[in-house]
Protein backbone atom coordinates (compact mmCIF):
# COMPACT_ATOMS: atom_id res chain seq x y z
CA UNK A 1 0.00 0.00 0.00
CA UNK A 2 1.45 3.42 -0.92
CA UNK A 3 2.41 5.65 1.98
CA UNK A 4 2.16 9.47 2.06
CA UNK A 5 5.25 11.54 1.37
CA UNK A 6 6.90 13.70 4.01
CA UNK A 7 5.75 17.35 3.79
CA UNK A 8 9.34 18.63 3.87
CA UNK A 9 10.76 16.20 1.33
CA UNK A 10 11.19 17.16 -2.32
CA UNK A 11 7.86 15.63 -3.31
CA UNK A 12 6.11 17.17 -0.31
CA UNK A 13 7.41 20.68 -1.03
CA UNK A 14 6.42 20.31 -4.70
CA UNK A 15 2.90 19.22 -3.80
CA UNK A 16 2.45 22.02 -1.28
CA UNK A 17 3.66 24.57 -3.87
CA UNK A 18 1.22 23.25 -6.46
CA UNK A 19 -1.59 23.35 -3.91
CA UNK A 20 -0.84 26.98 -3.06
CA UNK A 21 -0.67 28.02 -6.72
CA UNK A 22 -3.95 26.32 -7.56
CA UNK A 23 -5.62 27.92 -4.53
CA UNK A 24 -4.64 31.44 -5.60
CA UNK A 25 -5.80 30.77 -9.16
CA UNK A 26 -9.16 29.54 -7.86
CA UNK A 27 -9.59 32.72 -5.84
CA UNK A 28 -8.75 34.78 -8.93
CA UNK A 29 -11.31 32.94 -11.05
CA UNK A 30 -13.95 33.25 -8.34
CA UNK A 31 -13.26 37.00 -8.08
CA UNK A 32 -13.65 37.44 -11.86
CA UNK A 33 -17.01 35.67 -11.88
CA UNK A 34 -18.24 37.69 -8.89
CA UNK A 35 -17.06 40.97 -10.47
CA UNK A 36 -18.94 40.20 -13.65
CA UNK A 37 -22.08 39.32 -11.71
CA UNK A 38 -21.86 42.64 -9.85
CA UNK A 39 -21.46 44.47 -13.16
CA UNK A 40 -24.53 42.79 -14.59
CA UNK A 41 -26.52 43.52 -11.42
CA UNK A 42 -25.70 47.23 -11.59
CA UNK A 43 -26.72 47.40 -15.24
CA UNK A 44 -29.87 45.30 -14.94
CA UNK A 45 -31.39 46.09 -11.55
CA UNK A 46 -30.27 49.72 -10.98
CA UNK A 47 -30.46 52.98 -12.91
CA UNK A 48 -27.18 54.43 -11.68
CA UNK A 49 -25.11 53.73 -14.84
CA UNK A 50 -27.53 55.64 -17.10
CA UNK A 51 -27.82 59.35 -17.72
CA UNK A 52 -30.65 61.09 -15.86
CA UNK A 53 -31.03 57.79 -13.93
CA UNK A 54 -33.19 56.35 -16.70
CA UNK A 55 -32.22 53.84 -19.36
CA UNK A 56 -33.06 55.13 -22.85
CA UNK A 57 -31.98 54.53 -26.42
CA UNK A 58 -29.67 57.02 -28.14
CA UNK A 59 -28.20 57.24 -31.61
CA UNK A 60 -25.17 55.14 -32.26
CA UNK A 61 -23.51 58.03 -34.11
CA UNK A 62 -24.54 61.55 -33.12
CA UNK A 63 -22.84 63.06 -36.17
CA UNK A 64 -24.81 60.79 -38.45
CA UNK A 65 -28.00 61.63 -36.58
CA UNK A 66 -27.43 65.38 -37.03
CA UNK A 67 -26.64 64.74 -40.67
CA UNK A 68 -29.90 62.88 -41.12
CA UNK A 69 -32.00 65.56 -39.39
CA UNK A 70 -30.42 68.36 -41.46
CA UNK A 71 -32.54 69.03 -44.57
CA UNK A 72 -30.65 68.82 -47.84
CA UNK A 73 -31.80 70.35 -51.10
CA UNK A 74 -32.37 67.79 -53.85
CA UNK A 75 -29.73 67.64 -56.52
CA UNK A 76 -32.18 68.37 -59.35
CA UNK A 77 -33.27 71.63 -57.63
CA UNK A 78 -29.67 72.73 -57.26
CA UNK A 79 -29.07 71.99 -60.92
CA UNK A 80 -32.11 74.07 -61.92
CA UNK A 81 -30.85 77.04 -59.88
CA UNK A 82 -27.49 76.86 -61.60
CA UNK A 83 -29.19 76.72 -64.99
CA UNK A 84 -31.29 79.77 -64.15
CA UNK A 85 -28.26 81.79 -63.06
CA UNK A 86 -25.93 80.80 -65.86
CA UNK A 87 -26.45 82.46 -69.27
CA UNK A 88 -25.83 79.27 -71.19
CA UNK A 89 -27.22 76.07 -69.78
CA UNK A 90 -25.01 73.03 -70.10
CA UNK A 91 -26.11 70.43 -72.55
CA UNK A 92 -25.58 67.51 -70.19
CA UNK A 93 -24.97 67.24 -66.47
CA UNK A 94 -22.97 64.37 -64.93
CA UNK A 95 -24.85 62.02 -62.67
CA UNK A 96 -23.62 62.70 -59.13
CA UNK A 97 -26.31 60.93 -57.18
CA UNK A 98 -24.17 57.83 -56.70
CA UNK A 99 -21.37 59.80 -55.00
CA UNK A 100 -23.59 61.84 -52.72
CA UNK A 101 -23.16 61.30 -48.96
CA UNK A 102 -26.93 61.05 -48.57
CA UNK A 103 -26.94 57.93 -50.75
CA UNK A 104 -24.26 56.01 -48.88
CA UNK A 105 -25.14 52.47 -47.84
CA UNK A 106 -24.64 53.18 -44.14
CA UNK A 107 -27.19 56.01 -44.13
CA UNK A 108 -29.75 53.77 -45.80
CA UNK A 109 -29.11 50.80 -43.47
CA UNK A 110 -28.79 52.15 -39.92
CA UNK A 111 -31.90 54.35 -39.52
CA UNK A 112 -34.85 52.44 -38.15
CA UNK A 113 -32.86 49.39 -37.08
CA UNK A 114 -31.49 48.18 -33.74
CA UNK A 115 -27.92 48.94 -34.86
CA UNK A 116 -28.69 52.65 -35.00
CA UNK A 117 -29.16 52.97 -31.22
CA UNK A 118 -27.39 52.27 -27.96
CA UNK A 119 -28.03 52.72 -24.25
CA UNK A 120 -27.43 56.13 -22.71
CA UNK A 121 -24.68 54.96 -20.37
CA UNK A 122 -22.62 57.57 -18.58
CA UNK A 123 -19.14 58.17 -19.88
CA UNK A 124 -17.43 57.16 -16.64
CA UNK A 125 -19.42 53.93 -16.40
CA UNK A 126 -18.89 53.11 -20.06
CA UNK A 127 -15.13 53.63 -19.76
CA UNK A 128 -14.96 51.51 -16.63
CA UNK A 129 -16.91 48.63 -18.15
CA UNK A 130 -14.89 48.83 -21.37
CA UNK A 131 -11.67 48.39 -19.39
CA UNK A 132 -12.74 46.03 -16.59
CA UNK A 133 -14.78 43.46 -18.53
CA UNK A 134 -11.96 42.48 -20.96
CA UNK A 135 -9.55 42.26 -18.01
CA UNK A 136 -11.86 39.86 -16.20
CA UNK A 137 -12.20 37.78 -19.36
CA UNK A 138 -8.42 37.55 -19.78
CA UNK A 139 -7.76 36.75 -16.12
CA UNK A 140 -10.48 34.10 -16.06
CA UNK A 141 -9.08 32.33 -19.13
CA UNK A 142 -5.54 32.41 -17.74
CA UNK A 143 -6.73 31.16 -14.36
CA UNK A 144 -8.82 28.23 -15.59
CA UNK A 145 -6.19 27.09 -18.14
CA UNK A 146 -3.42 27.30 -15.55
CA UNK A 147 -5.46 25.24 -13.10
CA UNK A 148 -5.83 22.41 -15.61
CA UNK A 149 -2.06 22.37 -16.13
CA UNK A 150 -1.34 22.46 -12.38
CA UNK A 151 -3.75 19.62 -11.59
CA UNK A 152 -2.18 17.51 -14.34
CA UNK A 153 1.34 18.18 -13.04
CA UNK A 154 0.17 17.30 -9.51
CA UNK A 155 -1.15 13.97 -10.77
CA UNK A 156 2.22 13.23 -12.39
CA UNK A 157 4.12 14.09 -9.19
CA UNK A 158 1.90 11.80 -7.10
CA UNK A 159 2.34 8.97 -9.58
CA UNK A 160 6.12 9.34 -9.57
CA UNK A 161 6.22 9.56 -5.77
CA UNK A 162 3.92 6.51 -5.49
CA UNK A 163 1.78 8.35 -2.95
CA UNK A 164 -1.96 7.88 -2.29
CA UNK A 165 -4.62 10.25 -3.58
CA UNK A 166 -4.38 9.40 -7.29
CA UNK A 167 -8.12 8.78 -7.58
CA UNK A 168 -9.05 12.14 -6.01
CA UNK A 169 -6.60 14.10 -8.17
CA UNK A 170 -7.88 12.31 -11.29
CA UNK A 171 -11.45 13.36 -10.45
CA UNK A 172 -10.21 16.90 -9.88
CA UNK A 173 -8.55 16.88 -13.30
CA UNK A 174 -11.80 15.83 -14.97
CA UNK A 175 -13.75 18.61 -13.20
CA UNK A 176 -11.08 21.16 -14.15
CA UNK A 177 -11.35 20.22 -17.84
CA UNK A 178 -15.14 20.60 -17.60
CA UNK A 179 -14.68 24.02 -15.99
CA UNK A 180 -12.31 25.04 -18.79
CA UNK A 181 -14.95 24.28 -21.43
CA UNK A 182 -17.53 26.20 -19.38
CA UNK A 183 -15.36 29.33 -19.10
CA UNK A 184 -14.22 29.46 -22.73
CA UNK A 185 -16.11 32.20 -24.67
CA UNK A 186 -17.69 30.00 -27.31
CA UNK A 187 -19.86 32.91 -28.48
CA UNK A 188 -16.73 34.50 -29.99
CA UNK A 189 -15.57 31.36 -31.80
CA UNK A 190 -18.90 30.63 -33.51
CA UNK A 191 -21.61 33.18 -34.18
CA UNK A 192 -24.97 32.42 -32.51
CA UNK A 193 -23.49 29.52 -30.53
CA UNK A 194 -26.30 28.11 -28.35
CA UNK A 195 -24.20 27.72 -25.16
CA UNK A 196 -21.95 30.73 -24.43
CA UNK A 197 -19.15 30.82 -21.88
CA UNK A 198 -19.62 31.83 -18.28
CA UNK A 199 -17.57 35.02 -18.81
CA UNK A 200 -19.50 37.49 -20.96
CA UNK A 201 -18.42 40.49 -23.03
CA UNK A 202 -19.50 44.08 -22.57
CA UNK A 203 -21.27 44.44 -25.91
CA UNK A 204 -22.88 41.04 -25.46
CA UNK A 205 -24.38 42.11 -22.15
CA UNK A 206 -25.69 45.39 -23.59
CA UNK A 207 -27.37 43.58 -26.48
CA UNK A 208 -28.99 41.10 -24.12
CA UNK A 209 -30.36 43.51 -21.51
CA UNK A 210 -31.11 46.53 -23.71
CA UNK A 211 -34.80 45.86 -24.25
CA UNK A 212 -35.28 44.82 -20.62
CA UNK A 213 -33.85 47.93 -18.94
CA UNK A 214 -35.49 50.42 -21.33
CA UNK A 215 -38.98 49.16 -20.51
CA UNK A 216 -39.82 47.56 -23.86
CA UNK A 217 -42.22 44.66 -23.97
CA UNK A 218 -40.31 41.39 -23.74
CA UNK A 219 -41.59 37.86 -23.51
CA UNK A 220 -41.21 35.70 -20.45
CA UNK A 221 -38.89 33.42 -22.39
CA UNK A 222 -36.46 36.32 -22.98
CA UNK A 223 -36.43 37.09 -19.25
CA UNK A 224 -35.69 33.45 -18.45
CA UNK A 225 -32.86 33.41 -21.00
CA UNK A 226 -31.28 36.51 -19.43
CA UNK A 227 -31.46 35.02 -15.95
CA UNK A 228 -30.04 31.71 -17.15
CA UNK A 229 -27.19 33.44 -18.97
CA UNK A 230 -26.08 35.98 -16.37
CA UNK A 231 -27.21 34.44 -13.04
CA UNK A 232 -27.62 30.66 -13.20
CA UNK A 233 -24.70 29.93 -15.52
CA UNK A 234 -22.10 31.74 -13.33
CA UNK A 235 -23.49 29.97 -10.23
CA UNK A 236 -23.04 26.61 -11.97
CA UNK A 237 -19.46 27.62 -12.81
CA UNK A 238 -18.75 28.45 -9.17
CA UNK A 239 -20.25 25.12 -8.11
CA UNK A 240 -17.98 23.20 -10.51
CA UNK A 241 -15.01 25.21 -9.23
CA UNK A 242 -15.91 24.28 -5.65
CA UNK A 243 -16.17 20.56 -6.47
CA UNK A 244 -12.87 20.60 -8.32
CA UNK A 245 -11.14 22.39 -5.42
CA UNK A 246 -12.51 19.93 -2.86
CA UNK A 247 -11.35 16.93 -4.89
CA UNK A 248 -7.91 18.46 -5.23
CA UNK A 249 -7.67 19.24 -1.52
CA UNK A 250 -8.65 15.70 -0.58
CA UNK A 251 -6.05 14.24 -2.93
CA UNK A 252 -3.28 16.46 -1.59
CA UNK A 253 -4.15 15.62 2.02
CA UNK A 254 -3.91 11.92 1.23
CA UNK A 255 -0.65 12.35 -0.66
CA UNK A 256 1.17 14.45 1.95
CA UNK A 257 -0.32 13.23 5.21
CA UNK A 258 0.93 14.28 8.66
CA UNK A 259 4.67 14.59 9.35
CA UNK A 260 4.53 12.13 12.29
CA UNK A 261 2.49 9.70 10.22
CA UNK A 262 5.08 9.84 7.44
CA UNK A 263 7.95 9.27 9.89
CA UNK A 264 6.35 6.42 11.81
CA UNK A 265 5.03 4.54 8.80
CA UNK A 266 7.97 2.70 7.15
CA UNK A 267 8.29 2.34 3.41
CA UNK A 268 8.51 -1.10 1.82
CA UNK A 269 8.38 -4.50 3.47
CA UNK A 270 9.57 -4.86 7.06
CA UNK A 271 13.06 -6.41 7.45
CA UNK A 272 13.10 -9.94 8.90
CA UNK A 273 15.30 -10.32 12.01
CA UNK A 274 17.91 -13.14 11.78
CA UNK A 275 17.32 -16.21 13.89
CA UNK A 276 19.96 -16.88 16.53
CA UNK A 277 20.18 -20.55 17.31
CA UNK A 278 22.52 -20.89 20.26
CA UNK A 279 24.17 -24.27 20.71
CA UNK A 280 23.41 -25.56 17.22
CA UNK A 281 26.42 -26.64 15.14
CA UNK A 282 27.25 -24.62 12.11
CA UNK A 283 26.77 -27.52 9.72
CA UNK A 284 23.20 -28.06 11.06
CA UNK A 285 22.25 -24.44 10.43
CA UNK A 286 22.82 -24.86 6.74
CA UNK A 287 20.00 -26.36 4.75
C-alpha positions as CSV (number, residue, x, y, z in Angstrom):
1,X,0.0,0.0,0.0
2,X,1.5,3.4,-0.9
3,X,2.4,5.6,2.0
4,X,2.2,9.5,2.1
5,X,5.3,11.5,1.4
6,X,6.9,13.7,4.0
7,X,5.7,17.4,3.8
8,X,9.3,18.6,3.9
9,X,10.8,16.2,1.3
10,X,11.2,17.2,-2.3
11,X,7.9,15.6,-3.3
12,X,6.1,17.2,-0.3
13,X,7.4,20.7,-1.0
14,X,6.4,20.3,-4.7
15,X,2.9,19.2,-3.8
16,X,2.5,22.0,-1.3
17,X,3.7,24.6,-3.9
18,X,1.2,23.2,-6.5
19,X,-1.6,23.3,-3.9
20,X,-0.8,27.0,-3.1
21,X,-0.7,28.0,-6.7
22,X,-4.0,26.3,-7.6
23,X,-5.6,27.9,-4.5
24,X,-4.6,31.4,-5.6
25,X,-5.8,30.8,-9.2
26,X,-9.2,29.5,-7.9
27,X,-9.6,32.7,-5.8
28,X,-8.8,34.8,-8.9
29,X,-11.3,32.9,-11.1
30,X,-14.0,33.2,-8.3
31,X,-13.3,37.0,-8.1
32,X,-13.6,37.4,-11.9
33,X,-17.0,35.7,-11.9
34,X,-18.2,37.7,-8.9
35,X,-17.1,41.0,-10.5
36,X,-18.9,40.2,-13.7
37,X,-22.1,39.3,-11.7
38,X,-21.9,42.6,-9.8
39,X,-21.5,44.5,-13.2
40,X,-24.5,42.8,-14.6
41,X,-26.5,43.5,-11.4
42,X,-25.7,47.2,-11.6
43,X,-26.7,47.4,-15.2
44,X,-29.9,45.3,-14.9
45,X,-31.4,46.1,-11.5
46,X,-30.3,49.7,-11.0
47,X,-30.5,53.0,-12.9
48,X,-27.2,54.4,-11.7
49,X,-25.1,53.7,-14.8
50,X,-27.5,55.6,-17.1
51,X,-27.8,59.3,-17.7
52,X,-30.6,61.1,-15.9
53,X,-31.0,57.8,-13.9
54,X,-33.2,56.4,-16.7
55,X,-32.2,53.8,-19.4
56,X,-33.1,55.1,-22.8
57,X,-32.0,54.5,-26.4
58,X,-29.7,57.0,-28.1
59,X,-28.2,57.2,-31.6
60,X,-25.2,55.1,-32.3
61,X,-23.5,58.0,-34.1
62,X,-24.5,61.5,-33.1
63,X,-22.8,63.1,-36.2
64,X,-24.8,60.8,-38.4
65,X,-28.0,61.6,-36.6
66,X,-27.4,65.4,-37.0
67,X,-26.6,64.7,-40.7
68,X,-29.9,62.9,-41.1
69,X,-32.0,65.6,-39.4
70,X,-30.4,68.4,-41.5
71,X,-32.5,69.0,-44.6
72,X,-30.7,68.8,-47.8
73,X,-31.8,70.3,-51.1
74,X,-32.4,67.8,-53.8
75,X,-29.7,67.6,-56.5
76,X,-32.2,68.4,-59.4
77,X,-33.3,71.6,-57.6
78,X,-29.7,72.7,-57.3
79,X,-29.1,72.0,-60.9
80,X,-32.1,74.1,-61.9
81,X,-30.9,77.0,-59.9
82,X,-27.5,76.9,-61.6
83,X,-29.2,76.7,-65.0
84,X,-31.3,79.8,-64.2
85,X,-28.3,81.8,-63.1
86,X,-25.9,80.8,-65.9
87,X,-26.4,82.5,-69.3
88,X,-25.8,79.3,-71.2
89,X,-27.2,76.1,-69.8
90,X,-25.0,73.0,-70.1
91,X,-26.1,70.4,-72.5
92,X,-25.6,67.5,-70.2
93,X,-25.0,67.2,-66.5
94,X,-23.0,64.4,-64.9
95,X,-24.8,62.0,-62.7
96,X,-23.6,62.7,-59.1
97,X,-26.3,60.9,-57.2
98,X,-24.2,57.8,-56.7
99,X,-21.4,59.8,-55.0
100,X,-23.6,61.8,-52.7
101,X,-23.2,61.3,-49.0
102,X,-26.9,61.1,-48.6
103,X,-26.9,57.9,-50.8
104,X,-24.3,56.0,-48.9
105,X,-25.1,52.5,-47.8
106,X,-24.6,53.2,-44.1
107,X,-27.2,56.0,-44.1
108,X,-29.7,53.8,-45.8
109,X,-29.1,50.8,-43.5
110,X,-28.8,52.2,-39.9
111,X,-31.9,54.4,-39.5
112,X,-34.8,52.4,-38.1
113,X,-32.9,49.4,-37.1
114,X,-31.5,48.2,-33.7
115,X,-27.9,48.9,-34.9
116,X,-28.7,52.7,-35.0
117,X,-29.2,53.0,-31.2
118,X,-27.4,52.3,-28.0
119,X,-28.0,52.7,-24.3
120,X,-27.4,56.1,-22.7
121,X,-24.7,55.0,-20.4
122,X,-22.6,57.6,-18.6
123,X,-19.1,58.2,-19.9
124,X,-17.4,57.2,-16.6
125,X,-19.4,53.9,-16.4
126,X,-18.9,53.1,-20.1
127,X,-15.1,53.6,-19.8
128,X,-15.0,51.5,-16.6
129,X,-16.9,48.6,-18.2
130,X,-14.9,48.8,-21.4
131,X,-11.7,48.4,-19.4
132,X,-12.7,46.0,-16.6
133,X,-14.8,43.5,-18.5
134,X,-12.0,42.5,-21.0
135,X,-9.6,42.3,-18.0
136,X,-11.9,39.9,-16.2
137,X,-12.2,37.8,-19.4
138,X,-8.4,37.5,-19.8
139,X,-7.8,36.7,-16.1
140,X,-10.5,34.1,-16.1
141,X,-9.1,32.3,-19.1
142,X,-5.5,32.4,-17.7
143,X,-6.7,31.2,-14.4
144,X,-8.8,28.2,-15.6
145,X,-6.2,27.1,-18.1
146,X,-3.4,27.3,-15.5
147,X,-5.5,25.2,-13.1
148,X,-5.8,22.4,-15.6
149,X,-2.1,22.4,-16.1
150,X,-1.3,22.5,-12.4
151,X,-3.8,19.6,-11.6
152,X,-2.2,17.5,-14.3
153,X,1.3,18.2,-13.0
154,X,0.2,17.3,-9.5
155,X,-1.1,14.0,-10.8
156,X,2.2,13.2,-12.4
157,X,4.1,14.1,-9.2
158,X,1.9,11.8,-7.1
159,X,2.3,9.0,-9.6
160,X,6.1,9.3,-9.6
161,X,6.2,9.6,-5.8
162,X,3.9,6.5,-5.5
163,X,1.8,8.3,-3.0
164,X,-2.0,7.9,-2.3
165,X,-4.6,10.3,-3.6
166,X,-4.4,9.4,-7.3
167,X,-8.1,8.8,-7.6
168,X,-9.0,12.1,-6.0
169,X,-6.6,14.1,-8.2
170,X,-7.9,12.3,-11.3
171,X,-11.4,13.4,-10.5
172,X,-10.2,16.9,-9.9
173,X,-8.6,16.9,-13.3
174,X,-11.8,15.8,-15.0
175,X,-13.7,18.6,-13.2
176,X,-11.1,21.2,-14.1
177,X,-11.4,20.2,-17.8
178,X,-15.1,20.6,-17.6
179,X,-14.7,24.0,-16.0
180,X,-12.3,25.0,-18.8
181,X,-14.9,24.3,-21.4
182,X,-17.5,26.2,-19.4
183,X,-15.4,29.3,-19.1
184,X,-14.2,29.5,-22.7
185,X,-16.1,32.2,-24.7
186,X,-17.7,30.0,-27.3
187,X,-19.9,32.9,-28.5
188,X,-16.7,34.5,-30.0
189,X,-15.6,31.4,-31.8
190,X,-18.9,30.6,-33.5
191,X,-21.6,33.2,-34.2
192,X,-25.0,32.4,-32.5
193,X,-23.5,29.5,-30.5
194,X,-26.3,28.1,-28.3
195,X,-24.2,27.7,-25.2
196,X,-22.0,30.7,-24.4
197,X,-19.2,30.8,-21.9
198,X,-19.6,31.8,-18.3
199,X,-17.6,35.0,-18.8
200,X,-19.5,37.5,-21.0
201,X,-18.4,40.5,-23.0
202,X,-19.5,44.1,-22.6
203,X,-21.3,44.4,-25.9
204,X,-22.9,41.0,-25.5
205,X,-24.4,42.1,-22.1
206,X,-25.7,45.4,-23.6
207,X,-27.4,43.6,-26.5
208,X,-29.0,41.1,-24.1
209,X,-30.4,43.5,-21.5
210,X,-31.1,46.5,-23.7
211,X,-34.8,45.9,-24.2
212,X,-35.3,44.8,-20.6
213,X,-33.8,47.9,-18.9
214,X,-35.5,50.4,-21.3
215,X,-39.0,49.2,-20.5
216,X,-39.8,47.6,-23.9
217,X,-42.2,44.7,-24.0
218,X,-40.3,41.4,-23.7
219,X,-41.6,37.9,-23.5
220,X,-41.2,35.7,-20.4
221,X,-38.9,33.4,-22.4
222,X,-36.5,36.3,-23.0
223,X,-36.4,37.1,-19.3
224,X,-35.7,33.5,-18.4
225,X,-32.9,33.4,-21.0
226,X,-31.3,36.5,-19.4
227,X,-31.5,35.0,-15.9
228,X,-30.0,31.7,-17.1
229,X,-27.2,33.4,-19.0
230,X,-26.1,36.0,-16.4
231,X,-27.2,34.4,-13.0
232,X,-27.6,30.7,-13.2
233,X,-24.7,29.9,-15.5
234,X,-22.1,31.7,-13.3
235,X,-23.5,30.0,-10.2
236,X,-23.0,26.6,-12.0
237,X,-19.5,27.6,-12.8
238,X,-18.8,28.4,-9.2
239,X,-20.3,25.1,-8.1
240,X,-18.0,23.2,-10.5
241,X,-15.0,25.2,-9.2
242,X,-15.9,24.3,-5.6
243,X,-16.2,20.6,-6.5
244,X,-12.9,20.6,-8.3
245,X,-11.1,22.4,-5.4
246,X,-12.5,19.9,-2.9
247,X,-11.3,16.9,-4.9
248,X,-7.9,18.5,-5.2
249,X,-7.7,19.2,-1.5
250,X,-8.7,15.7,-0.6
251,X,-6.1,14.2,-2.9
252,X,-3.3,16.5,-1.6
253,X,-4.2,15.6,2.0
254,X,-3.9,11.9,1.2
255,X,-0.6,12.3,-0.7
256,X,1.2,14.4,2.0
257,X,-0.3,13.2,5.2
258,X,0.9,14.3,8.7
259,X,4.7,14.6,9.3
260,X,4.5,12.1,12.3
261,X,2.5,9.7,10.2
262,X,5.1,9.8,7.4
263,X,8.0,9.3,9.9
264,X,6.4,6.4,11.8
265,X,5.0,4.5,8.8
266,X,8.0,2.7,7.2
267,X,8.3,2.3,3.4
268,X,8.5,-1.1,1.8
269,X,8.4,-4.5,3.5
270,X,9.6,-4.9,7.1
271,X,13.1,-6.4,7.4
272,X,13.1,-9.9,8.9
273,X,15.3,-10.3,12.0
274,X,17.9,-13.1,11.8
275,X,17.3,-16.2,13.9
276,X,20.0,-16.9,16.5
277,X,20.2,-20.5,17.3
278,X,22.5,-20.9,20.3
279,X,24.2,-24.3,20.7
280,X,23.4,-25.6,17.2
281,X,26.4,-26.6,15.1
282,X,27.3,-24.6,12.1
283,X,26.8,-27.5,9.7
284,X,23.2,-28.1,11.1
285,X,22.3,-24.4,10.4
286,X,22.8,-24.9,6.7
287,X,20.0,-26.4,4.8
